[in-house]
Amino acid sequence: MIEILYALILGLIQGLGEFLPISSSGHLVIAHQLFNLNLESVGDSDLALDTALHFGTLLAVVYYFRKELIKRWKRLWQLKDQKKHRQERNFFYLMAIATIPGALAGILLDDLIENYARTPIIVAGALVGYGILLLIADVTSKAKNNKIKLNKKLTLGKAVLIGIAQALALVPGTSRSGITITAGLFLGLSRKQAAKFSFLLSIPIIAGASLVQLPKLYALKQINMVAVSVAIFVSALTGFLAIKYMLKYLQKRGYYVFVIYRIIIAVIIWQVAS
């Protein structure tokens, strides 16, 4: 029963925190205190649930963008139409380039972050600091009503910078989606373009993390498949809804509400930790 509760709470946090710029790690600190759950170690089921949570959000983003991804993939192989072929080849190329900094940072710095950065002070500071940076990017962005397609707006330099920003998300409280959206806004992408690229960029990074964990998952002696199934379903459902309504919200409004929310969460974490 305890593992099912873990799966439900973590599924909600992962699904929302992966795609909304609010930081899942900040919410884990609060969940730990409010529900008195040991969210950092639940034995063998910890790895199983972690893998399931990431797989769930991977399903969410792939399913939401399934039509676009299929269309892009087909156009990639339309060698007779060189213009479309080059557009899609460049898009997938830039996606790969933007993924490299985060992947390398994850491999090289994961243990360091795990051992020294997961403290309430750092989480609260990152929530406030990067939240304010998101607000500045949103206010100063000159591309809020940009109609230029993402393919034409995205360049190699911008992809690299967004990728470097994604690497910063290893610091708890930063928010992967939040920091990549912030970078996109500063680089001239519109609100919707920045969010869309952030969501698409999550596919290779989440897929890579899931693949790394899968061999370890098979080595576990005991796995609560009910808890794993709950984790996948809840994170996938909440992730899908987060993407859907986030993109609709950005058609008329900005990111300020998320910044206010981040500051509130930071204050709660600070008070809980004091």
C-alpha positions as CSV (number, residue, x, y, z in Angstrom):
1,M,0.0,0.0,0.0
2,I,2.9,2.4,0.8
3,E,4.5,1.8,-2.5
4,I,1.2,2.6,-4.3
5,L,1.1,5.9,-2.4
6,Y,4.7,6.6,-3.4
7,A,3.7,5.9,-7.0
8,L,0.7,8.1,-7.0
9,I,2.4,11.1,-5.4
10,L,5.5,10.8,-7.4
11,G,3.5,10.3,-10.6
12,L,1.7,13.6,-10.0
13,I,4.9,15.4,-9.2
14,Q,6.8,14.0,-12.2
15,G,4.0,14.5,-14.7
16,L,3.4,18.1,-13.8
17,G,7.0,19.1,-12.8
18,E,8.5,17.7,-16.0
19,F,6.6,20.0,-18.3
20,L,5.5,23.0,-16.2
21,P,8.3,25.4,-15.2
22,I,7.7,24.7,-11.5
23,S,10.4,22.2,-10.6
24,S,9.5,18.6,-9.5
25,S,12.4,18.5,-7.0
26,G,10.9,21.5,-5.1
27,H,7.6,19.7,-4.8
28,L,9.4,16.5,-3.6
29,V,10.7,18.4,-0.6
30,I,7.2,19.5,0.3
31,A,5.7,16.0,-0.3
32,H,8.4,14.5,1.9
33,Q,7.5,16.8,4.8
34,L,3.7,16.8,4.4
35,F,3.3,13.0,4.0
36,N,6.3,11.9,5.9
37,L,7.4,9.8,3.0
38,N,11.0,8.7,2.4
39,L,11.0,9.7,-1.3
40,E,14.7,9.2,-1.7
41,S,14.9,5.6,-0.9
42,V,12.2,2.9,-1.0
43,G,14.5,0.0,-1.6
44,D,14.3,-2.0,-4.9
45,S,11.0,-0.2,-5.8
46,D,12.8,3.1,-5.8
47,L,14.6,2.3,-9.1
48,A,11.5,0.7,-10.5
49,L,9.3,3.7,-9.7
50,D,12.0,6.2,-11.0
51,T,12.2,4.4,-14.3
52,A,8.4,4.1,-14.5
53,L,8.0,7.8,-13.8
54,H,10.3,8.9,-16.6
55,F,8.8,6.4,-19.0
56,G,5.4,7.7,-18.2
57,T,6.4,11.3,-19.1
58,L,8.1,10.0,-22.2
59,L,4.8,8.4,-23.3
60,A,3.0,11.7,-22.6
61,V,5.2,13.9,-24.8
62,V,5.5,11.3,-27.6
63,Y,1.7,10.7,-27.6
64,Y,0.9,14.4,-27.6
65,F,3.3,15.3,-30.5
66,R,2.7,11.9,-32.2
67,K,1.3,13.4,-35.4
68,E,4.0,16.1,-35.7
69,L,6.7,13.5,-35.0
70,I,5.4,11.1,-37.6
71,K,5.1,13.9,-40.1
72,R,8.6,15.1,-39.5
73,W,10.0,11.6,-39.7
74,K,8.2,11.0,-43.0
75,R,9.5,14.3,-44.4
76,L,13.0,13.4,-43.3
77,W,13.0,10.5,-45.8
78,Q,11.4,12.4,-48.7
79,L,14.6,12.6,-50.6
80,K,12.8,13.8,-53.8
81,D,11.7,17.0,-51.9
82,Q,15.1,18.3,-50.9
83,K,13.7,21.4,-49.2
84,K,11.6,19.4,-46.8
85,H,14.3,16.9,-46.3
86,R,16.9,19.5,-45.3
87,Q,14.4,21.2,-43.0
88,E,13.7,18.0,-41.0
89,R,17.3,16.8,-41.2
90,N,18.4,20.2,-39.7
91,F,15.6,20.0,-37.0
92,F,16.6,16.5,-35.8
93,Y,20.3,17.5,-36.0
94,L,19.7,20.5,-33.8
95,M,17.6,18.4,-31.4
96,A,20.6,16.0,-31.0
97,I,23.0,18.9,-30.6
98,A,20.8,20.5,-27.9
99,T,20.7,17.2,-26.0
100,I,24.5,16.7,-25.7
101,P,25.3,19.2,-23.0
102,G,22.6,17.9,-20.6
103,A,23.6,14.3,-21.3
104,L,27.2,14.9,-20.6
105,A,26.4,16.9,-17.5
106,G,24.2,14.1,-16.2
107,I,27.0,11.6,-16.7
108,L,29.8,13.7,-15.2
109,L,28.0,15.6,-12.4
110,D,25.1,13.4,-11.3
111,D,26.9,12.0,-8.2
112,L,28.1,15.5,-7.2
113,I,24.6,17.0,-7.5
114,E,23.1,14.1,-5.7
115,N,25.5,14.4,-2.7
116,Y,25.8,18.1,-2.3
117,A,23.0,20.0,-4.1
118,R,19.8,18.4,-2.8
119,T,19.3,20.7,0.1
120,P,16.2,22.9,0.9
121,I,18.3,26.1,0.7
122,I,19.6,25.3,-2.8
123,V,16.1,24.2,-4.0
124,A,14.5,27.3,-2.6
125,G,17.2,29.5,-4.0
126,A,17.0,28.0,-7.5
127,L,13.2,28.2,-7.5
128,V,13.3,32.0,-6.8
129,G,16.5,32.8,-8.8
130,Y,15.5,30.9,-12.0
131,G,11.9,32.0,-11.6
132,I,12.9,35.6,-11.7
133,L,15.1,34.9,-14.7
134,L,12.1,33.3,-16.4
135,L,10.0,36.4,-15.7
136,I,12.7,38.7,-17.1
137,A,13.0,36.6,-20.2
138,D,9.2,36.6,-20.7
139,V,8.9,40.4,-20.2
140,T,11.8,41.3,-22.4
141,S,11.2,38.8,-25.1
142,K,10.6,40.5,-28.5
143,A,9.1,37.4,-30.1
144,K,5.9,37.0,-28.2
145,N,3.8,37.3,-31.4
146,N,6.3,35.7,-33.7
147,K,4.7,33.8,-36.5
148,I,8.0,32.4,-37.9
149,K,8.1,28.6,-37.8
150,L,10.3,26.9,-35.2
151,N,12.3,25.3,-38.0
152,K,13.4,28.6,-39.4
153,K,13.8,30.3,-36.0
154,L,16.1,27.7,-34.5
155,T,19.8,27.9,-35.3
156,L,22.9,25.8,-34.3
157,G,24.0,28.5,-31.9
158,K,20.6,28.7,-30.3
159,A,20.3,24.9,-30.0
160,V,23.7,24.8,-28.2
161,L,22.8,27.5,-25.8
162,I,19.4,25.9,-25.0
163,G,21.2,22.6,-24.5
164,I,23.7,24.2,-22.1
165,A,20.7,25.7,-20.2
166,Q,19.1,22.3,-20.0
167,A,22.3,21.0,-18.3
168,L,21.7,23.5,-15.5
169,A,18.5,21.7,-14.7
170,L,20.5,19.1,-12.8
171,V,20.5,21.6,-9.9
172,P,17.3,20.8,-7.9
173,G,14.7,23.6,-8.0
174,T,15.8,24.8,-11.5
175,S,13.2,23.0,-13.6
176,R,14.3,21.5,-16.9
177,S,11.3,23.0,-18.8
178,G,11.7,26.3,-17.0
179,I,15.3,26.8,-17.8
180,T,15.0,25.7,-21.4
181,I,12.0,27.9,-21.9
182,T,13.9,30.8,-20.4
183,A,16.8,30.3,-22.8
184,G,14.4,30.1,-25.7
185,L,12.7,33.3,-24.8
186,F,16.1,35.1,-24.4
187,L,17.1,33.8,-27.8
188,G,14.0,35.2,-29.6
189,L,11.6,32.3,-29.6
190,S,8.0,33.1,-28.8
191,R,6.3,31.8,-25.7
192,K,4.7,28.9,-27.5
193,Q,7.8,28.1,-29.6
194,A,10.0,28.1,-26.5
195,A,7.6,25.7,-24.6
196,K,7.2,23.5,-27.7
197,F,10.9,23.1,-28.2
198,S,11.4,22.4,-24.5
199,F,8.8,19.7,-24.6
200,L,10.2,18.1,-27.8
201,L,13.7,18.4,-26.3
202,S,12.6,16.3,-23.3
203,I,12.1,13.2,-25.6
204,P,15.8,12.3,-26.2
205,I,16.9,13.2,-22.6
206,I,14.1,11.2,-20.9
207,A,14.5,8.3,-23.4
208,G,18.2,8.2,-22.6
209,A,17.7,8.3,-18.9
210,S,15.1,5.5,-19.2
211,L,17.4,3.3,-21.3
212,V,20.2,3.7,-18.7
213,Q,17.9,2.5,-15.9
214,L,16.3,-0.4,-17.8
215,P,19.2,-2.8,-17.4
216,K,19.3,-2.0,-13.6
217,L,15.6,-2.5,-13.5
218,Y,15.8,-6.1,-14.8
219,A,18.4,-6.9,-12.2
220,L,16.0,-6.2,-9.3
221,K,14.8,-9.2,-7.3
222,Q,11.4,-7.8,-6.4
223,I,9.3,-5.4,-8.3
224,N,5.8,-4.2,-7.3
225,M,4.2,-4.2,-10.7
226,V,1.0,-2.6,-9.4
227,A,3.1,0.4,-8.1
228,V,5.1,0.6,-11.4
229,S,1.9,0.5,-13.4
230,V,0.3,3.3,-11.3
231,A,3.5,5.4,-11.6
232,I,3.5,5.1,-15.4
233,F,-0.2,5.8,-15.8
234,V,-0.3,8.8,-13.4
235,S,2.9,10.4,-14.8
236,A,1.7,9.9,-18.3
237,L,-1.7,11.3,-17.8
238,T,-0.6,14.3,-15.8
239,G,2.2,14.9,-18.2
240,F,-0.1,14.9,-21.2
241,L,-2.5,17.3,-19.5
242,A,0.3,19.6,-18.5
243,I,1.5,19.8,-22.1
244,K,-2.0,20.3,-23.5
245,Y,-3.1,23.1,-21.2
246,M,0.3,24.7,-21.0
247,L,0.3,25.3,-24.7
248,K,-3.3,26.6,-24.7
249,Y,-2.5,28.9,-21.7
250,L,0.5,30.4,-23.5
251,Q,-1.7,31.5,-26.5
252,K,-3.1,34.3,-24.4
253,R,-0.9,34.6,-21.2
254,G,2.7,34.7,-20.1
255,Y,4.7,32.8,-17.5
256,Y,4.3,35.2,-14.6
257,V,1.8,33.0,-12.8
258,F,4.4,30.2,-12.7
259,V,7.0,32.6,-11.3
260,I,4.7,33.6,-8.5
261,Y,3.9,30.0,-7.8
262,R,7.7,29.1,-7.7
263,I,8.3,31.9,-5.1
264,I,5.4,30.6,-2.9
265,I,6.8,27.1,-3.1
266,A,10.3,28.4,-2.2
267,V,8.9,30.2,0.9
268,I,7.1,27.0,2.0
269,I,10.3,25.0,1.6
270,W,12.3,27.6,3.5
271,Q,9.7,27.5,6.3
272,V,9.6,23.7,6.4
273,A,13.3,23.5,6.5
274,S,13.7,26.1,9.3
